[in-house]
């Protein structure tokens, strides 16, 4: 490997430290209450290093939002079933249930990231492009599931964006319930909470 390629892993590591520091401070102090200097100090890097990776504090929070969404999406997609052909209502329910279970367990195990979602999901600091990317690209498989369900007359004929927000909101509220109890949901509780989601979506 040539010498000019060696710094790349270190640079990536610094970027992640900045994202981790921003996550903690944005939750604790809010967006306006957190300076880029404070984030850099918390991350153990120079302020100039922060701006090398992120053009502004606004760019940083948008990058953080997408990074956390990607982490959740990759975690649940890797463990869940996929749809093919013309699935039946039962097949849709099975896939949706797996998505729900893996999403809920991930969220309960990542309380700081769930708090970030809840605090900034509809924040004006998260721009429309970031929101659109998160919904259509990062979580495109969820939108795909919802559209297939509508085509099969299994899910309500409402805007997919509204159904997506319904899923997202119920997931966060359910996760907060178990985070407050400091425990993971049981299998029965996962099934019961999924029933709430299914009833909300089902036509």
VEXVOBA-752197 format. One record per atom (N, C-alpha, C): residue number from 1; residue in one letter; atom name; x, y, z. Coordinates in steps of 0.2 Angstrom, whole numbers, plus 2048, in hexadecimal, padded with zeros to 3 digits. Example, Ala and Ser with C-alpha at 12.3 -4.5 7.8 and 13.67 -1.06 7.14 Angstrom:
BEGIN
<1 'a' 'N' <842 7E4 827>>
<1 'a' 'CA' <83E 7EA 827>>
<1 'a' 'C' <842 7F0 827>>
<2 's' 'N' <840 7F5 823>>
<2 's' 'CA' <844 7FB 824>>
<2 's' 'C' <840 800 827>>
This chain:
BEGIN
<1 'x' 'N' <804 7FA 800>>
<1 'x' 'CA' <800 800 800>>
<1 'x' 'C' <804 806 800>>
<2 'x' 'N' <803 80B 7FC>>
<2 'x' 'CA' <807 811 7FB>>
<2 'x' 'C' <806 815 802>>
<3 'x' 'N' <80B 81A 803>>
<3 'x' 'CA' <80B 81E 809>>
<3 'x' 'C' <805 822 809>>
<4 'x' 'N' <803 825 803>>
<4 'x' 'CA' <7FD 82A 803>>
<4 'x' 'C' <7F7 827 805>>
<5 'x' 'N' <7F6 820 805>>
<5 'x' 'CA' <7F0 81D 807>>
<5 'x' 'C' <7EF 81B 80E>>
<6 'x' 'N' <7F5 81B 812>>
<6 'x' 'CA' <7F5 819 819>>
<6 'x' 'C' <7F0 81E 81D>>
<7 'x' 'N' <7F0 824 81D>>
<7 'x' 'CA' <7EC 828 821>>
<7 'x' 'C' <7E5 827 821>>
<8 'x' 'N' <7E2 824 81C>>
<8 'x' 'CA' <7DB 824 81B>>
<8 'x' 'C' <7D7 821 821>>
<9 'x' 'N' <7D9 81B 823>>
<9 'x' 'CA' <7D6 818 829>>
<9 'x' 'C' <7D6 81D 82F>>
<10 'x' 'N' <7DB 820 830>>
<10 'x' 'CA' <7DC 825 836>>
<10 'x' 'C' <7D7 82B 835>>
<11 'x' 'N' <7D6 82D 82E>>
<11 'x' 'CA' <7D1 832 82D>>
<11 'x' 'C' <7CA 830 82E>>
<12 'x' 'N' <7C9 82A 82C>>
<12 'x' 'CA' <7C2 827 82D>>
<12 'x' 'C' <7C1 827 834>>
<13 'x' 'N' <7C6 824 838>>
<13 'x' 'CA' <7C5 824 83F>>
<13 'x' 'C' <7C3 82B 843>>
<14 'x' 'N' <7C7 830 840>>
<14 'x' 'CA' <7C5 837 843>>
<14 'x' 'C' <7BE 839 841>>
<15 'x' 'N' <7BC 837 83B>>
<15 'x' 'CA' <7B6 839 839>>
<15 'x' 'C' <7B0 836 83E>>
<16 'x' 'N' <7B1 830 83F>>
<16 'x' 'CA' <7AD 82C 843>>
<16 'x' 'C' <7AD 82F 84A>>
<17 'x' 'N' <7B3 831 84D>>
<17 'x' 'CA' <7B3 834 854>>
<17 'x' 'C' <7AF 83A 854>>
<18 'x' 'N' <7AF 83E 84E>>
<18 'x' 'CA' <7AC 845 84E>>
<18 'x' 'C' <7A4 843 84E>>
<19 'x' 'N' <7A2 83E 84A>>
<19 'x' 'CA' <79B 83D 84A>>
<19 'x' 'C' <799 83A 851>>
<20 'x' 'N' <79D 836 854>>
<20 'x' 'CA' <79B 834 85B>>
<20 'x' 'C' <79A 839 860>>
<21 'x' 'N' <79F 83E 860>>
<21 'x' 'CA' <79F 844 864>>
<21 'x' 'C' <799 848 863>>
<22 'x' 'N' <797 849 85C>>
<22 'x' 'CA' <792 84D 85A>>
<22 'x' 'C' <78B 84A 85D>>
<23 'x' 'N' <78B 844 85C>>
<23 'x' 'CA' <785 840 85F>>
<23 'x' 'C' <783 841 866>>
<24 'x' 'N' <789 841 86A>>
<24 'x' 'CA' <788 842 871>>
<24 'x' 'C' <786 849 873>>
<25 'x' 'N' <78A 84E 870>>
<25 'x' 'CA' <789 855 872>>
<25 'x' 'C' <782 858 86F>>
<26 'x' 'N' <780 856 869>>
<26 'x' 'CA' <77A 858 866>>
<26 'x' 'C' <774 856 86A>>
<27 'x' 'N' <774 850 86D>>
<27 'x' 'CA' <76F 84D 872>>
<27 'x' 'C' <76F 851 878>>
<28 'x' 'N' <775 852 87B>>
<28 'x' 'CA' <776 855 882>>
<28 'x' 'C' <775 85D 882>>
<29 'x' 'N' <777 860 87D>>
<29 'x' 'CA' <777 867 87D>>
<29 'x' 'C' <773 86A 877>>
<30 'x' 'N' <770 866 873>>
<30 'x' 'CA' <76D 869 86D>>
<30 'x' 'C' <771 86C 868>>
<31 'x' 'N' <76E 86D 862>>
<31 'x' 'CA' <772 86F 85C>>
<31 'x' 'C' <775 876 85D>>
<32 'x' 'N' <771 87B 85F>>
<32 'x' 'CA' <774 882 860>>
<32 'x' 'C' <779 882 866>>
<33 'x' 'N' <778 87E 86B>>
<33 'x' 'CA' <77C 87E 871>>
<33 'x' 'C' <782 87A 870>>
<34 'x' 'N' <783 877 86B>>
<34 'x' 'CA' <78A 873 869>>
<34 'x' 'C' <78E 877 864>>
<35 'x' 'N' <794 879 866>>
<35 'x' 'CA' <798 87C 861>>
<35 'x' 'C' <79D 877 85E>>
<36 'x' 'N' <79F 879 858>>
<36 'x' 'CA' <7A4 874 854>>
<36 'x' 'C' <7AA 873 858>>
<37 'x' 'N' <7AC 878 85C>>
<37 'x' 'CA' <7B2 878 860>>
<37 'x' 'C' <7B1 872 866>>
<38 'x' 'N' <7AB 872 869>>
<38 'x' 'CA' <7A9 86D 86E>>
<38 'x' 'C' <7A9 866 86B>>
<39 'x' 'N' <7A7 866 865>>
<39 'x' 'CA' <7A6 85F 862>>
<39 'x' 'C' <7AE 85D 861>>
<40 'x' 'N' <7B2 861 85E>>
<40 'x' 'CA' <7B9 85F 85C>>
<40 'x' 'C' <7BC 85D 863>>
<41 'x' 'N' <7BB 861 868>>
<41 'x' 'CA' <7BF 860 86E>>
<41 'x' 'C' <7BC 859 871>>
<42 'x' 'N' <7B6 858 871>>
<42 'x' 'CA' <7B3 851 873>>
<42 'x' 'C' <7B6 84B 86F>>
<43 'x' 'N' <7B7 84D 869>>
<43 'x' 'CA' <7B9 847 864>>
<43 'x' 'C' <7C1 846 865>>
<44 'x' 'N' <7C4 84B 868>>
<44 'x' 'CA' <7CB 84B 868>>
<44 'x' 'C' <7CF 84D 862>>
<45 'x' 'N' <7CC 851 85E>>
<45 'x' 'CA' <7CF 853 858>>
<45 'x' 'C' <7CF 85B 857>>
<46 'x' 'N' <7D3 85D 853>>
<46 'x' 'CA' <7D3 865 852>>
<46 'x' 'C' <7CD 867 84E>>
<47 'x' 'N' <7CB 86D 850>>
<47 'x' 'CA' <7C5 870 84C>>
<47 'x' 'C' <7C6 870 845>>
<48 'x' 'N' <7CC 871 843>>
<48 'x' 'CA' <7CD 871 83B>>
<48 'x' 'C' <7CC 86A 838>>
<49 'x' 'N' <7CD 865 83C>>
<49 'x' 'CA' <7CC 85E 83A>>
<49 'x' 'C' <7C5 85D 839>>
<50 'x' 'N' <7C1 860 83E>>
<50 'x' 'CA' <7B9 85F 83D>>
<50 'x' 'C' <7B7 862 836>>
<51 'x' 'N' <7BA 868 835>>
<51 'x' 'CA' <7B8 86B 82F>>
<51 'x' 'C' <7BB 868 829>>
<52 'x' 'N' <7C0 864 829>>
<52 'x' 'CA' <7C2 860 824>>
<52 'x' 'C' <7BD 85B 822>>
<53 'x' 'N' <7BA 858 827>>
<53 'x' 'CA' <7B5 853 825>>
<53 'x' 'C' <7AE 856 824>>
<54 'x' 'N' <7AC 85B 827>>
<54 'x' 'CA' <7A5 85E 827>>
<54 'x' 'C' <7A6 866 826>>
<55 'x' 'N' <7A3 868 820>>
<55 'x' 'CA' <7A3 86F 81F>>
<55 'x' 'C' <7A0 874 824>>
<56 'x' 'N' <79B 871 828>>
<56 'x' 'CA' <798 876 82D>>
<56 'x' 'C' <795 871 832>>
<57 'x' 'N' <792 874 837>>
<57 'x' 'CA' <78F 871 83C>>
<57 'x' 'C' <788 86E 839>>
<58 'x' 'N' <785 871 835>>
<58 'x' 'CA' <77F 86F 831>>
<58 'x' 'C' <781 868 82D>>
<59 'x' 'N' <786 869 82A>>
<59 'x' 'CA' <788 863 826>>
<59 'x' 'C' <78A 85D 82A>>
<60 'x' 'N' <78D 85E 830>>
<60 'x' 'CA' <78E 859 835>>
<60 'x' 'C' <788 856 837>>
<61 'x' 'N' <783 859 839>>
<61 'x' 'CA' <77D 856 83C>>
<61 'x' 'C' <779 852 837>>
<62 'x' 'N' <77A 855 831>>
<62 'x' 'CA' <776 851 82B>>
<62 'x' 'C' <77A 84A 82A>>
<63 'x' 'N' <781 84B 82A>>
<63 'x' 'CA' <785 845 829>>
<63 'x' 'C' <784 840 82F>>
<64 'x' 'N' <783 842 835>>
<64 'x' 'CA' <782 83E 83A>>
<64 'x' 'C' <77B 83B 83A>>
<65 'x' 'N' <776 83E 838>>
<65 'x' 'CA' <76F 83C 837>>
<65 'x' 'C' <76F 836 832>>
<66 'x' 'N' <772 837 82D>>
<66 'x' 'CA' <773 832 828>>
<66 'x' 'C' <777 82C 82A>>
<67 'x' 'N' <77C 82D 82D>>
<67 'x' 'CA' <780 828 830>>
<67 'x' 'C' <77D 823 835>>
<68 'x' 'N' <779 826 839>>
<68 'x' 'CA' <775 822 83E>>
<68 'x' 'C' <770 81E 83B>>
<69 'x' 'N' <76C 821 836>>
<69 'x' 'CA' <767 81E 832>>
<69 'x' 'C' <76A 818 82E>>
<70 'x' 'N' <770 819 82B>>
<70 'x' 'CA' <773 814 827>>
<70 'x' 'C' <775 80E 82C>>
<71 'x' 'N' <777 80F 832>>
<71 'x' 'CA' <779 80A 837>>
<71 'x' 'C' <773 806 838>>
<72 'x' 'N' <76D 809 83A>>
<72 'x' 'CA' <767 806 83B>>
<72 'x' 'C' <765 802 835>>
<73 'x' 'N' <765 805 82F>>
<73 'x' 'CA' <762 801 829>>
<73 'x' 'C' <766 7FB 828>>
<74 'x' 'N' <76D 7FC 828>>
<74 'x' 'CA' <771 7F6 827>>
<74 'x' 'C' <770 7F0 82C>>
<75 'x' 'N' <76F 7F2 832>>
<75 'x' 'CA' <76E 7ED 837>>
<75 'x' 'C' <768 7E9 836>>
<76 'x' 'N' <763 7EC 834>>
<76 'x' 'CA' <75C 7E9 834>>
<76 'x' 'C' <75C 7E5 82D>>
<77 'x' 'N' <75E 7E8 828>>
<77 'x' 'CA' <75E 7E5 821>>
<77 'x' 'C' <762 7DF 821>>
<78 'x' 'N' <767 7DF 824>>
<78 'x' 'CA' <76C 7D9 824>>
<78 'x' 'C' <769 7D3 827>>
<79 'x' 'N' <764 7D4 82C>>
<79 'x' 'CA' <761 7CF 830>>
<79 'x' 'C' <75A 7CD 82E>>
<80 'x' 'N' <757 7D1 829>>
<80 'x' 'CA' <750 7D0 828>>
<80 'x' 'C' <74F 7CC 821>>
<81 'x' 'N' <749 7C9 820>>
<81 'x' 'CA' <747 7C6 81A>>
<81 'x' 'C' <746 7CB 814>>
<82 'x' 'N' <746 7C9 80E>>
<82 'x' 'CA' <744 7CE 809>>
<82 'x' 'C' <73E 7CB 805>>
<83 'x' 'N' <73B 7CF 801>>
<83 'x' 'CA' <735 7CE 7FE>>
<83 'x' 'C' <737 7CC 7F6>>
<84 'x' 'N' <733 7C7 7F3>>
<84 'x' 'CA' <734 7C6 7EC>>
<84 'x' 'C' <72D 7C4 7E9>>
<85 'x' 'N' <72D 7C5 7E3>>
<85 'x' 'CA' <726 7C3 7DF>>
<85 'x' 'C' <720 7C7 7E2>>
<86 'x' 'N' <71B 7C4 7E3>>
<86 'x' 'CA' <715 7C7 7E5>>
<86 'x' 'C' <713 7C4 7EC>>
<87 'x' 'N' <716 7C7 7F1>>
<87 'x' 'CA' <715 7C4 7F8>>
<87 'x' 'C' <70E 7C4 7FB>>
<88 'x' 'N' <70C 7BF 7FE>>
<88 'x' 'CA' <706 7BF 802>>
<88 'x' 'C' <705 7C4 808>>
<89 'x' 'N' <700 7C5 80A>>
<89 'x' 'CA' <6FF 7C9 810>>
<89 'x' 'C' <703 7C6 816>>
<90 'x' 'N' <703 7BF 817>>
<90 'x' 'CA' <707 7BC 81C>>
<90 'x' 'C' <70E 7BD 81B>>
<91 'x' 'N' <711 7BD 815>>
<91 'x' 'CA' <718 7BE 813>>
<91 'x' 'C' <71A 7C5 815>>
<92 'x' 'N' <715 7CA 813>>
<92 'x' 'CA' <717 7D1 815>>
<92 'x' 'C' <717 7D2 81C>>
<93 'x' 'N' <713 7CF 820>>
<93 'x' 'CA' <713 7CF 827>>
<93 'x' 'C' <719 7CC 82A>>
<94 'x' 'N' <71B 7C7 828>>
<94 'x' 'CA' <721 7C3 82A>>
<94 'x' 'C' <727 7C8 829>>
<95 'x' 'N' <728 7CB 823>>
<95 'x' 'CA' <72E 7CF 822>>
<95 'x' 'C' <72D 7D5 826>>
<96 'x' 'N' <727 7D8 826>>
<96 'x' 'CA' <727 7DF 82A>>
<96 'x' 'C' <728 7DD 832>>
<97 'x' 'N' <726 7D7 834>>
<97 'x' 'CA' <727 7D6 83B>>
<97 'x' 'C' <72F 7D5 83C>>
<98 'x' 'N' <733 7D2 838>>
<98 'x' 'CA' <73A 7D2 839>>
<98 'x' 'C' <73D 7D9 839>>
<99 'x' 'N' <73B 7DD 834>>
<99 'x' 'CA' <73E 7E4 834>>
<99 'x' 'C' <73C 7E7 83B>>
<100 'x' 'N' <736 7E6 83D>>
<100 'x' 'CA' <734 7E9 844>>
<100 'x' 'C' <738 7E7 849>>
<101 'x' 'N' <739 7E0 84A>>
<101 'x' 'CA' <73D 7DD 84F>>
<101 'x' 'C' <744 7E0 84F>>
<102 'x' 'N' <747 7DF 84A>>
<102 'x' 'CA' <74E 7E1 849>>
<102 'x' 'C' <74F 7E9 84B>>
<103 'x' 'N' <74B 7ED 848>>
<103 'x' 'CA' <74B 7F4 849>>
<103 'x' 'C' <74A 7F6 850>>
<104 'x' 'N' <745 7F3 853>>
<104 'x' 'CA' <744 7F4 85B>>
<104 'x' 'C' <74A 7F2 85F>>
<105 'x' 'N' <74C 7EC 85E>>
<105 'x' 'CA' <752 7EA 862>>
<105 'x' 'C' <758 7EE 861>>
<106 'x' 'N' <759 7F0 85B>>
<106 'x' 'CA' <75F 7F5 859>>
<106 'x' 'C' <75E 7FC 85D>>
<107 'x' 'N' <758 7FE 85D>>
<107 'x' 'CA' <757 805 860>>
<107 'x' 'C' <757 804 867>>
<108 'x' 'N' <755 7FF 86A>>
<108 'x' 'CA' <755 7FF 872>>
<108 'x' 'C' <75C 7FE 874>>
<109 'x' 'N' <760 7FB 870>>
<109 'x' 'CA' <767 7FA 871>>
<109 'x' 'C' <76C 800 870>>
<110 'x' 'N' <769 805 86C>>
<110 'x' 'CA' <76C 80B 86B>>
<110 'x' 'C' <769 811 86D>>
<111 'x' 'N' <768 812 874>>
<111 'x' 'CA' <763 817 876>>
<111 'x' 'C' <766 81E 874>>
<112 'x' 'N' <76C 81F 874>>
<112 'x' 'CA' <76E 826 872>>
<112 'x' 'C' <76D 828 86B>>
<113 'x' 'N' <76D 823 866>>
<113 'x' 'CA' <76B 824 85F>>
<113 'x' 'C' <764 825 85F>>
<114 'x' 'N' <760 822 863>>
<114 'x' 'CA' <759 823 862>>
<114 'x' 'C' <757 829 865>>
<115 'x' 'N' <75A 82C 86A>>
<115 'x' 'CA' <759 833 86C>>
<115 'x' 'C' <75A 838 867>>
<116 'x' 'N' <760 837 863>>
<116 'x' 'CA' <762 83B 85E>>
<116 'x' 'C' <75C 83B 859>>
<117 'x' 'N' <75A 835 857>>
<117 'x' 'CA' <754 835 852>>
<117 'x' 'C' <74E 839 854>>
<118 'x' 'N' <74C 838 85A>>
<118 'x' 'CA' <746 83B 85D>>
<118 'x' 'C' <747 843 85D>>
<119 'x' 'N' <74D 845 85F>>
<119 'x' 'CA' <74F 84C 860>>
<119 'x' 'C' <74F 850 859>>
<120 'x' 'N' <752 84C 854>>
<120 'x' 'CA' <753 850 84E>>
<120 'x' 'C' <750 84D 848>>
<121 'x' 'N' <74B 848 848>>
<121 'x' 'CA' <748 845 843>>
<121 'x' 'C' <744 84B 83E>>
<122 'x' 'N' <741 84F 842>>
<122 'x' 'CA' <73D 854 83E>>
<122 'x' 'C' <740 85B 83F>>
<123 'x' 'N' <747 85B 841>>
<123 'x' 'CA' <74A 862 842>>
<123 'x' 'C' <74C 866 83C>>
<124 'x' 'N' <74B 86C 83C>>
<124 'x' 'CA' <74D 870 836>>
<124 'x' 'C' <754 870 835>>
<125 'x' 'N' <758 86D 839>>
<125 'x' 'CA' <760 86C 838>>
<125 'x' 'C' <761 866 833>>
<126 'x' 'N' <75C 862 832>>
<126 'x' 'CA' <75D 85C 82E>>
<126 'x' 'C' <759 85E 827>>
<127 'x' 'N' <75D 85F 822>>
<127 'x' 'CA' <75A 862 81C>>
<127 'x' 'C' <756 85D 818>>
<128 'x' 'N' <752 85F 813>>
<128 'x' 'CA' <74E 85B 810>>
<128 'x' 'C' <751 856 80C>>
<129 'x' 'N' <757 857 809>>
<129 'x' 'CA' <75B 852 805>>
<129 'x' 'C' <75D 84D 80A>>
<130 'x' 'N' <75F 84E 810>>
<130 'x' 'CA' <761 849 814>>
<130 'x' 'C' <75B 845 816>>
<131 'x' 'N' <756 848 818>>
<131 'x' 'CA' <750 844 819>>
<131 'x' 'C' <74E 83F 814>>
<132 'x' 'N' <74E 842 80D>>
<132 'x' 'CA' <74C 83E 808>>
<132 'x' 'C' <750 838 806>>
<133 'x' 'N' <757 83A 807>>
<133 'x' 'CA' <75C 834 806>>
<133 'x' 'C' <75B 82F 80B>>
<134 'x' 'N' <759 831 812>>
<134 'x' 'CA' <758 82C 817>>
<134 'x' 'C' <752 827 815>>
<135 'x' 'N' <74D 82A 813>>
<135 'x' 'CA' <747 827 812>>
<135 'x' 'C' <747 823 80B>>
<136 'x' 'N' <749 825 806>>
<136 'x' 'CA' <749 822 800>>
<136 'x' 'C' <74F 81E 7FE>>
<137 'x' 'N' <755 81F 801>>
<137 'x' 'CA' <75B 81B 7FF>>
<137 'x' 'C' <75D 817 805>>
<138 'x' 'N' <75E 81A 80B>>
<138 'x' 'CA' <760 816 810>>
<138 'x' 'C' <75B 811 813>>
<139 'x' 'N' <754 813 813>>
<139 'x' 'CA' <74F 80F 815>>
<139 'x' 'C' <74A 80E 80F>>
<140 'x' 'N' <74D 80D 809>>
<140 'x' 'CA' <749 80C 803>>
<140 'x' 'C' <746 805 804>>
<141 'x' 'N' <749 800 807>>
<141 'x' 'CA' <746 7FA 808>>
<141 'x' 'C' <73F 7FA 80C>>
<142 'x' 'N' <73F 7FF 811>>
<142 'x' 'CA' <739 800 814>>
<142 'x' 'C' <733 803 810>>
<143 'x' 'N' <735 808 80C>>
<143 'x' 'CA' <730 80A 807>>
<143 'x' 'C' <72E 805 802>>
<144 'x' 'N' <733 801 800>>
<144 'x' 'CA' <731 7FB 7FB>>
<144 'x' 'C' <72C 7F7 7FE>>
<145 'x' 'N' <72D 7F5 805>>
<145 'x' 'CA' <728 7F1 808>>
<145 'x' 'C' <721 7F4 809>>
<146 'x' 'N' <721 7FA 80A>>
<146 'x' 'CA' <71B 7FE 80B>>
<146 'x' 'C' <717 7FE 804>>
<147 'x' 'N' <71B 7FF 7FF>>
<147 'x' 'CA' <718 800 7F8>>
<147 'x' 'C' <715 7F9 7F6>>
<148 'x' 'N' <719 7F4 7F7>>
<148 'x' 'CA' <716 7ED 7F5>>
<148 'x' 'C' <710 7EB 7F9>>
<149 'x' 'N' <710 7ED 800>>
<149 'x' 'CA' <70A 7EC 804>>
<149 'x' 'C' <704 7F0 801>>
<150 'x' 'N' <705 7F6 7FF>>
<150 'x' 'CA' <6FF 7FA 7FC>>
<150 'x' 'C' <6FD 7F7 7F5>>
<151 'x' 'N' <702 7F4 7F1>>
<151 'x' 'CA' <700 7F1 7EB>>
<151 'x' 'C' <6FC 7EB 7EC>>
<152 'x' 'N' <6FE 7E7 7F1>>
<152 'x' 'CA' <6FA 7E1 7F3>>
<152 'x' 'C' <6F4 7E2 7F7>>
<153 'x' 'N' <6F2 7E9 7F8>>
<153 'x' 'CA' <6EC 7EB 7FC>>
<153 'x' 'C' <6EC 7E8 803>>
<154 'x' 'N' <6F3 7E8 806>>
<154 'x' 'CA' <6F4 7E6 80D>>
<154 'x' 'C' <6F4 7EC 811>>
<155 'x' 'N' <6F8 7F1 80F>>
<155 'x' 'CA' <6F9 7F7 813>>
<155 'x' 'C' <6F4 7FC 810>>
<156 'x' 'N' <6F3 801 815>>
<156 'x' 'CA' <6EE 807 813>>
<156 'x' 'C' <6F1 80B 80D>>
<157 'x' 'N' <6EC 80D 809>>
<157 'x' 'CA' <6EE 811 803>>
<157 'x' 'C' <6EF 819 806>>
<158 'x' 'N' <6F4 81A 809>>
<158 'x' 'CA' <6F6 820 80B>>
<158 'x' 'C' <6FD 822 809>>
<159 'x' 'N' <6FF 828 809>>
<159 'x' 'CA' <706 82A 806>>
<159 'x' 'C' <70B 826 80A>>
<160 'x' 'N' <710 823 806>>
<160 'x' 'CA' <715 81F 809>>
<160 'x' 'C' <719 822 80E>>
<161 'x' 'N' <71A 829 80D>>
<161 'x' 'CA' <71E 82D 812>>
<161 'x' 'C' <71A 82D 818>>
<162 'x' 'N' <713 82D 818>>
<162 'x' 'CA' <710 82D 81F>>
<162 'x' 'C' <710 826 822>>
<163 'x' 'N' <710 821 81E>>
<163 'x' 'CA' <711 81A 821>>
<163 'x' 'C' <718 81A 824>>
<164 'x' 'N' <71D 81C 821>>
<164 'x' 'CA' <723 81C 823>>
<164 'x' 'C' <724 820 82A>>
<165 'x' 'N' <721 826 82A>>
<165 'x' 'CA' <722 829 830>>
<165 'x' 'C' <71E 826 836>>
<166 'x' 'N' <719 823 834>>
<166 'x' 'CA' <715 81F 839>>
<166 'x' 'C' <719 819 83C>>
<167 'x' 'N' <71D 816 838>>
<167 'x' 'CA' <721 810 83A>>
<167 'x' 'C' <727 813 83E>>
<168 'x' 'N' <72A 819 83C>>
<168 'x' 'CA' <72F 81C 83F>>
<168 'x' 'C' <72D 81E 846>>
<169 'x' 'N' <728 822 847>>
<169 'x' 'CA' <725 824 84D>>
<169 'x' 'C' <724 81F 852>>
<170 'x' 'N' <720 81A 850>>
<170 'x' 'CA' <71F 814 854>>
<170 'x' 'C' <725 810 857>>
<171 'x' 'N' <72A 810 852>>
<171 'x' 'CA' <730 80C 854>>
<171 'x' 'C' <733 810 85A>>
<172 'x' 'N' <734 817 859>>
<172 'x' 'CA' <738 81B 85E>>
<172 'x' 'C' <734 81B 864>>
<173 'x' 'N' <72D 81B 864>>
<173 'x' 'CA' <72A 81C 86B>>
<173 'x' 'C' <72A 815 86E>>
<174 'x' 'N' <72A 80F 86A>>
<174 'x' 'CA' <72A 809 86D>>
<174 'x' 'C' <731 808 870>>
<175 'x' 'N' <736 80A 86D>>
<175 'x' 'CA' <73D 809 86F>>
<175 'x' 'C' <73E 80D 875>>
<176 'x' 'N' <73C 813 876>>
<176 'x' 'CA' <73C 817 87C>>
<176 'x' 'C' <739 814 882>>
<177 'x' 'N' <734 810 881>>
<177 'x' 'CA' <730 80D 886>>
<177 'x' 'C' <735 808 889>>
<178 'x' 'N' <739 804 885>>
<178 'x' 'CA' <73D 7FF 888>>
<178 'x' 'C' <744 802 88A>>
<179 'x' 'N' <746 807 887>>
<179 'x' 'CA' <74C 80B 889>>
<179 'x' 'C' <74B 80D 890>>
<180 'x' 'N' <745 810 892>>
<180 'x' 'CA' <743 813 898>>
<180 'x' 'C' <743 80D 89E>>
<181 'x' 'N' <741 807 89B>>
<181 'x' 'CA' <741 801 8A0>>
<181 'x' 'C' <748 7FE 8A0>>
<182 'x' 'N' <74D 800 89C>>
<182 'x' 'CA' <754 7FD 89C>>
<182 'x' 'C' <754 7F6 89B>>
<183 'x' 'N' <750 7F4 896>>
<183 'x' 'CA' <750 7ED 894>>
<183 'x' 'C' <74E 7EC 88D>>
<184 'x' 'N' <74F 7E6 88A>>
<184 'x' 'CA' <74D 7E5 883>>
<184 'x' 'C' <746 7E2 884>>
<185 'x' 'N' <742 7E3 87E>>
<185 'x' 'CA' <73B 7E0 87E>>
<185 'x' 'C' <73C 7D8 87E>>
<186 'x' 'N' <737 7D5 881>>
<186 'x' 'CA' <737 7CD 880>>
<186 'x' 'C' <734 7CC 879>>
<187 'x' 'N' <735 7C6 877>>
<187 'x' 'CA' <732 7C4 870>>
<187 'x' 'C' <72A 7C5 870>>
<188 'x' 'N' <727 7C4 875>>
<188 'x' 'CA' <720 7C5 876>>
<188 'x' 'C' <71E 7CC 875>>
<189 'x' 'N' <722 7D0 878>>
<189 'x' 'CA' <721 7D8 878>>
<189 'x' 'C' <723 7DA 871>>
<190 'x' 'N' <728 7D7 86E>>
<190 'x' 'CA' <729 7D9 867>>
<190 'x' 'C' <723 7D8 862>>
<191 'x' 'N' <720 7D2 863>>
<191 'x' 'CA' <71A 7D0 85F>>
<191 'x' 'C' <715 7D5 861>>
<192 'x' 'N' <714 7D6 867>>
<192 'x' 'CA' <70E 7DB 869>>
<192 'x' 'C' <70F 7E2 866>>
<193 'x' 'N' <715 7E4 866>>
<193 'x' 'CA' <716 7EB 864>>
<193 'x' 'C' <716 7EB 85C>>
<194 'x' 'N' <718 7E6 859>>
<194 'x' 'CA' <717 7E5 852>>
<194 'x' 'C' <710 7E5 850>>
<195 'x' 'N' <70C 7E2 854>>
<195 'x' 'CA' <704 7E2 853>>
<195 'x' 'C' <702 7E9 852>>
<196 'x' 'N' <704 7EE 856>>
<196 'x' 'CA' <702 7F5 856>>
<196 'x' 'C' <704 7F8 84F>>
<197 'x' 'N' <70A 7F6 84D>>
<197 'x' 'CA' <70C 7F9 846>>
<197 'x' 'C' <708 7F6 841>>
<198 'x' 'N' <707 7EF 841>>
<198 'x' 'CA' <703 7EC 83C>>
<198 'x' 'C' <6FC 7EF 83B>>
<199 'x' 'N' <6F9 7F0 841>>
<199 'x' 'CA' <6F2 7F3 841>>
<199 'x' 'C' <6F2 7FA 83E>>
<200 'x' 'N' <6F7 7FD 83F>>
<200 'x' 'CA' <6F8 804 83C>>
<200 'x' 'C' <6F9 804 835>>
<201 'x' 'N' <6FC 7FF 832>>
<201 'x' 'CA' <6FD 7FF 82B>>
<201 'x' 'C' <6F8 7FB 827>>
<202 'x' 'N' <6F5 7F6 82A>>
<202 'x' 'CA' <6F1 7F2 827>>
<202 'x' 'C' <6EA 7F5 824>>
<203 'x' 'N' <6E9 7F3 81E>>
<203 'x' 'CA' <6E3 7F6 81B>>
<203 'x' 'C' <6DC 7F4 81E>>
